[in-house]
Amino acid sequence: MSEETRKKISNYLSSHNWLNLGTVNEEGKPMVHTMAYASEGAKVYFTTRKGTQKVTHMMSNPSVAFTVDEDDVNVKEIKGVQMEGKASLVKDMKEAEKARHLMMDKYPSMSEMPATEEYILFKVEPVKAYYLDYTKGFNHRDEETY
């Protein structure tokens, strides 16, 4: 366990806006979803509409993976995070309120959106993460287990 790697992962997640969330359906077929998110350390929160494919997938199989990275970068300069985690609905009201504040701090325009029962809040708690930094060498990544 490296505190330095955990800090790099946390800082990278907090400084980016989009993640690519991988889920698997009941037949084992994967799907990737682009999501806005907020983070606390290596834990991420996001909202989604009830009844979506990703909700169905995560409710039947909470094991997920995601990446956060740059869209336009030289291959020798790639930096990013690859994460394996467990997704769950946020049911605790204190945690939900904390997550809501994290989201609004990151995306101030969300405060203008009306509250609705159509959306639910998920969190992904980390299991294993990789911090990619190709400036240290092609395919360099530091592994972290939570």
N, C-alpha and C positions, 0 to 999 in steps of 0.2 A: 504494500500500500504506500503510495507516494503522495504526500500532501501537495507537492509541487504540481503533479499531474492533475490531481483533483481541482486545484485552483485554476489551472489552464482550461480544463473542461468547463468549470463554472463560469469563468470569464468569457469564454467563447460563446457559450449558450446565451448568456445575458446580453451579448453585443450583436446578436443576429435575430432576425425576425421570422424566419420560415424554417420548418423542418419537414422532412419527407418521411412520413410514418408508414411503416410496413406492417400489415395485418394479414391474417390467413383465415379463409372461410372454412366452413365445416368439412368441405371436401379436400382441404389442404392446399387450395389455390391461393397464391399471394396476390395482394393488391397494395399499391402505394398511394398515399394521400398527402397532398401538400397542405400544411396547417400553420396558421399563426399560433404562437405560443408565448407563454411567459415561464420563467424558470426561477427556482430557488435552489442554489447549488446545482446538483445534477438532476434534480427532480423537475419535470416539466408539467405544465397545466395547459389545457386547451378546452375550448367549448366546441360543441358540434350539435347539429340538429338531431333530434331523436329520430330513430327509424332509418338512419343512414347505414350503408354497408359496413362502415368502420365500426359503428356501434354494435351491430349484429356480430361482427367478427370478434371484437374485444370482449363481448359478454360471453361468447362461447369459448374463446381462447385468449386469455389476457396476456400471453407472451407476445410482445411486439418488438420491433427494432425501428430505429430512425437514424437519419443522418442530418447534420447541419453543416453546410459548407458554402463555398463561394461558387457563383455561377460562371464567372469568367475569370480564369486564372491560368497562368503558365503551369504546365504539368509539374515542373520542378519546384513550384512554389505552393503546392496544395497544402492547405491547412483545413482542419475540420474535426468533427466529432462523429463517431459511430457509436451507437448505444443499443444495448439489449436491455429490456426492462419488462416490468409487469404493469399493465394498465388496469385502472379501477375507477369506478364512479366516485366522485367526492360527495360524501353524504353528511359529513360533519360540518355544521354551519360555521364554526370558527375558521376551519380550514378553507371553506368555500369563500368566506369573506376575505381572507388573506389572499387567496388566489385571484379574486376579483380585483383587489387593489394592485396586485402585481401586473395584471393585464391592463388596467387603466393607466398605471404609471408608464408602461411600455407603449401602449396605444391610446393616447389621450382621446382620440375621436370615438372610442368605445363608450365614453360617458354620454354621448349623444344618442346612443342606440337604446330604444325602449326595452324594458325588461319583458321577457316573454317566457312562457312555459315550454316553448318549442325546443329550447336548447338545454343541454346538460353539460356538466363539467366533469372532465376526466383528468386524472393525473397519471403520469408514468414514472414509477420509481425505478431507479437504475439497478441493474444486476451486474452488468459488465459494460465497460466503456473503453473506447480507444481514442486517443488524441493523435490525429495525423499531423505531421509536420515534415513535408518533403524537402524543406530547406535544409534539413539535417541529413538528407540522403533519400533517394527514391524508395518509396514504400515505407518510410520510417513512421512508426506509430508506437505510442506508449500505452500499455494496457493497464486498466484499473478495475478491480473487483470491488463491489459494494456489499 
